[in-house]
Amino acid sequence: MKVVILGKGEMLSNLIEGTLDAKCQIAGVLRYERTVMPKLLLALRDFFKSSPDVTIIKQHKLHEIKCDSANSEEFKKEILKLNADVILVGTWHEKLKKDIINLPVIACVNVHPSYLPKYRGPNPYLQTILHRENYSGLTFHLMNEDFDKGAILAQKQIKIFPGDTGKELKERTVFQARILCAELMQKLGSGLVIPVEQNEKEASYYPNIKPDDMMLDFEKESAEQIHARIRAFHPWLPCYVTYGKKFFIPNPYKLKIIDETHTKSYINKHELHNPKPGDIIHTNYKSRAITVMCKDDKSLKMVGTYLYGFFNKPFTMMFIKNIL
């Protein structure tokens, strides 16, 4: 079975490995970067800082498709020339046109990192942690002209652990993509897959986050919500703790929720008068720790924070020392 793979980064790498594990022939690969980066800039980046997916493409001597869009006539001609049985898509920004979706002999398959129909949209890794889910997932589904709505071919639930950031969840998800990809490709080749339509009553969609979502609001969110937000945004974007005109960036791996009783002991120990949610109730400049009272009267201790800005960062300890 001949497979053409479209994708980016770790997901692309694992789809390549999974397809090869299934003993399928990879007829061609189209990297996401070719559709968004100038050719010269991409060539320089590949030469000086080769990514894991490029390394795998070279290692297996795969044919790299050089088109600037998966909807282009150039790509269409390439697929027809390669006589692809399956187009496999993982981490892609374009909505494929119907004539492209209908090109492969067997199917055009998308890989979405959630347990569809839940968490449709551009970054389910972030959204599932942000919404404090216990499980995320991985879904291989048929593509149609709507994002993430095609019939399901294979699925797997993926556990979200309490300290997970988006980085760890993504790493586990793309690794499972390799395993599930190999299983699915073998079944597709034998005609043993029955597509299952998605239940629209269970569907949910979350768009891209906005800049305001990066600003932590301790007056409006509980300690658990703030804790989840900081972890969810890593490694894509930082969150910010505002103090006057300064912004602190918390370390997503050094967070601790302090219950209401211990929060009150902090307040009494330091003789703070009527603190309210959003107030900094304790600091430790040596560990660059800031503890902030949250909406639910619990507090969040953030160790290893640093000031935003190249010139501000070296003065983080000194600034924290003078907060209280």
C-alpha positions in Angstrom: 0.0 0.0 0.0 1.4 3.4 -1.0 1.0 6.2 1.5 1.7 9.9 1.2 2.2 11.7 4.5 1.5 15.4 5.3 2.6 16.7 8.7 4.9 18.5 11.1 7.4 17.8 13.8 7.0 15.0 16.2 3.7 13.9 14.8 5.1 13.6 11.3 8.1 11.6 12.6 5.9 9.1 14.4 3.5 8.7 11.5 6.4 7.9 9.2 7.7 5.3 11.7 4.2 3.9 12.2 3.6 3.6 8.5 7.0 1.8 8.0 6.2 -0.5 11.0 3.1 -1.6 9.1 5.3 -2.5 6.1 3.7 0.1 3.9 5.5 2.0 1.2 5.8 5.7 1.8 5.5 7.2 -1.7 6.1 10.8 -0.5 6.2 13.3 2.4 5.1 16.9 2.4 6.3 18.9 5.4 4.2 21.6 6.9 7.2 24.0 6.8 7.2 23.9 3.0 3.8 25.6 3.0 4.6 28.4 5.4 8.3 29.2 5.0 10.3 30.8 2.2 12.4 28.2 0.3 15.7 29.8 1.0 15.0 30.2 4.8 13.8 26.6 5.0 17.0 25.4 3.2 19.2 27.3 5.6 17.3 26.0 8.6 17.5 22.4 7.4 21.2 22.8 6.8 22.2 24.4 10.1 19.5 22.9 12.4 18.0 19.7 11.0 14.8 18.7 12.8 14.0 15.1 13.8 11.4 14.7 11.0 14.0 15.8 8.4 16.5 13.4 9.9 14.0 10.5 9.5 13.2 11.5 6.0 16.9 11.4 5.1 17.5 8.3 7.1 14.9 6.3 5.2 15.6 8.1 1.9 12.0 9.1 1.4 10.8 11.2 -1.5 10.1 14.7 -0.3 7.2 16.5 -2.1 8.1 20.1 -2.7 4.9 22.1 -3.0 3.8 25.3 -1.3 0.2 24.0 -0.6 -1.6 20.7 -0.3 -4.4 22.2 -2.3 -2.2 23.2 -5.3 -2.4 21.7 -8.8 1.3 20.8 -8.3 0.4 18.6 -5.3 -2.6 17.1 -7.1 -0.4 16.1 -10.1 2.2 14.6 -7.6 -0.4 12.4 -5.9 -1.8 11.2 -9.3 1.8 10.4 -10.4 2.6 8.5 -7.2 -0.8 6.6 -7.4 -1.2 7.0 -3.6 -3.6 4.6 -1.8 -3.7 6.7 1.3 -3.0 10.3 2.2 -2.2 10.5 5.9 -2.3 13.9 7.6 -1.0 14.9 11.0 -0.6 18.5 12.3 -1.7 20.5 9.3 -3.1 24.1 8.9 -4.9 23.9 5.6 -8.4 22.7 5.0 -8.0 20.2 2.1 -10.3 20.7 -0.9 -12.7 17.9 -1.9 -10.9 17.1 -5.1 -7.7 16.5 -3.0 -9.5 14.4 -0.4 -10.9 12.2 -3.2 -7.5 11.6 -4.8 -6.2 8.5 -3.0 -7.5 5.1 -3.9 -8.5 4.1 -0.4 -8.8 7.1 1.8 -7.6 10.5 3.1 -7.0 10.1 6.8 -6.4 12.8 9.5 -4.8 12.3 12.9 -6.3 14.5 15.6 -4.8 14.5 19.2 -8.1 14.2 21.1 -10.8 11.7 21.7 -13.2 12.9 19.0 -15.8 14.3 18.8 -14.6 16.0 22.0 -12.0 18.8 21.7 -12.1 19.6 18.0 -9.8 22.5 17.2 -6.2 23.6 16.8 -4.6 22.6 20.1 -6.3 19.8 22.1 -3.2 19.2 24.2 -3.6 22.7 25.7 -7.3 22.6 26.0 -7.7 19.2 27.7 -5.2 20.3 30.4 -6.8 23.7 30.7 -10.2 22.1 31.3 -8.7 19.8 33.9 -9.6 16.6 32.1 -8.4 13.2 33.3 -8.0 11.8 29.8 -7.2 13.1 26.4 -7.0 10.9 23.3 -5.9 10.2 19.8 -8.2 9.7 16.8 -7.6 8.6 13.2 -10.6 9.7 11.1 -11.6 10.0 7.4 -11.2 13.6 6.1 -14.0 15.6 4.7 -14.4 19.3 4.0 -15.0 20.1 7.7 -12.2 20.1 10.3 -12.2 17.1 12.6 -15.7 15.8 11.7 -15.0 12.8 9.5 -16.0 9.2 10.4 -13.7 7.5 13.0 -11.3 4.7 12.0 -9.4 4.2 15.2 -9.1 5.8 18.7 -7.2 5.5 21.9 -7.6 7.3 25.3 -4.5 8.9 26.8 -4.2 9.5 30.5 -3.4 13.0 31.7 -1.3 13.0 34.9 -1.6 15.7 37.6 1.8 17.3 36.8 1.5 17.1 33.0 2.2 20.2 30.9 1.2 20.4 27.2 4.7 19.1 26.4 4.4 15.8 28.2 0.9 15.2 26.9 2.0 15.8 23.4 5.0 13.5 23.7 2.9 10.6 24.9 0.2 11.3 22.3 2.6 11.3 19.3 4.3 8.1 20.6 0.9 6.4 20.7 0.2 7.8 17.2 3.0 5.6 15.9 1.5 2.5 17.4 -2.0 3.2 16.4 -0.9 4.2 12.9 0.8 0.8 12.3 -2.3 -1.0 13.5 -4.6 1.0 11.3 -2.4 0.9 8.1 -2.3 -2.9 8.3 -6.1 -3.1 8.7 -6.7 -0.6 5.9 -4.6 -2.7 3.6 -6.7 -5.7 4.3 -10.0 -3.8 4.1 -10.8 -4.6 7.8 -11.8 -1.1 9.0 -15.5 0.0 9.4 -15.8 3.8 9.7 -18.0 5.0 12.6 -19.7 8.4 12.3 -19.1 10.9 15.1 -21.8 11.7 17.6 -22.5 15.4 17.1 -24.3 15.6 20.4 -21.0 14.9 22.2 -19.0 17.3 20.1 -17.0 20.2 21.5 -14.8 22.8 19.7 -12.1 25.1 21.1 -10.5 27.8 19.0 -7.0 29.2 19.3 -6.2 31.0 22.5 -6.1 34.8 22.7 -3.3 37.0 24.1 -5.5 37.9 27.1 -5.6 34.1 28.0 -1.9 34.3 28.9 -2.6 36.8 31.7 -3.2 35.0 35.0 -6.3 36.4 36.9 -6.1 35.3 40.5 -9.3 37.3 41.3 -11.4 35.3 38.8 -9.9 31.8 38.9 -9.3 29.2 41.6 -5.8 27.9 42.5 -6.6 24.7 40.5 -7.6 26.7 37.4 -4.5 28.8 37.5 -2.3 25.7 38.1 -3.9 24.1 35.1 -3.6 27.2 32.9 0.2 27.5 33.5 0.8 23.8 32.7 -1.5 23.8 29.7 0.2 26.7 27.9 3.7 25.2 28.2 5.7 24.8 25.9 3.9 27.0 23.4 3.3 30.3 25.3 4.1 31.6 28.8 1.6 32.8 31.3 2.2 36.1 33.2 1.8 37.2 36.8 1.2 40.9 36.9 2.7 43.1 39.6 2.5 46.8 39.0 4.1 47.3 35.6 6.2 44.2 35.8 5.4 40.7 34.6 6.7 37.5 36.1 6.7 34.2 34.2 6.1 31.1 36.4 7.9 27.8 36.0 5.2 25.2 35.0 7.1 22.4 36.8 7.4 24.3 40.2 3.8 25.0 41.2 2.2 24.1 44.5 -1.4 24.7 45.6 -1.7 25.7 49.3 -5.0 25.0 50.9 -7.1 27.6 52.7 -5.8 26.8 56.2 -2.2 27.1 55.2 -3.0 30.3 53.3 -4.4 31.8 56.5 -1.3 30.8 58.4 0.8 32.6 55.8 -1.3 35.7 56.3 -1.2 35.6 60.1 2.6 34.9 60.2 3.3 37.9 58.0 0.6 40.1 59.6 -1.0 40.9 56.4 -4.2 43.0 56.7 -7.3 41.8 54.9 -5.6 40.4 51.8 -7.8 39.6 48.9 -7.6 37.4 45.8 -4.8 38.6 43.6 -2.6 39.8 46.4 1.0 38.4 46.9 1.0 37.0 50.4 4.5 35.5 50.5 7.8 35.6 48.6 11.3 34.0 48.8 13.8 35.8 46.7 16.4 33.0 47.0 14.2 30.5 45.3 12.4 33.2 43.2 9.1 32.1 44.8 5.9 34.1 44.7 2.7 33.0 46.5 -0.5 34.6 45.4 -4.0 34.3 47.0 -6.6 33.0 44.5 -10.4 33.3 44.1 -11.1 30.3 46.3 -9.0 31.5 49.2 -6.4 29.0 48.4 -3.1 30.2 47.2 -0.6 29.2 44.5 3.1 29.1 45.3 5.2 29.6 42.2 8.9 28.8 42.5 11.5 29.7 40.0 9.7 32.7 38.5 11.6 35.2 36.5 10.9 38.7 35.2 9.7 39.1 31.6 12.2 40.8 29.3 15.9 40.2 28.4 17.2 43.1 30.5 14.8 42.5 33.4 15.5 38.8 33.9 18.9 39.2 35.8 17.2 41.4 38.4 14.4 39.0 39.3 15.8 38.1 42.8 16.3 41.7 43.7 12.8 42.7 42.6 11.2 39.8 44.5 13.1 40.7 47.6 11.5 44.1 47.6 7.8 43.1 47.0 6.9 42.5 50.6 
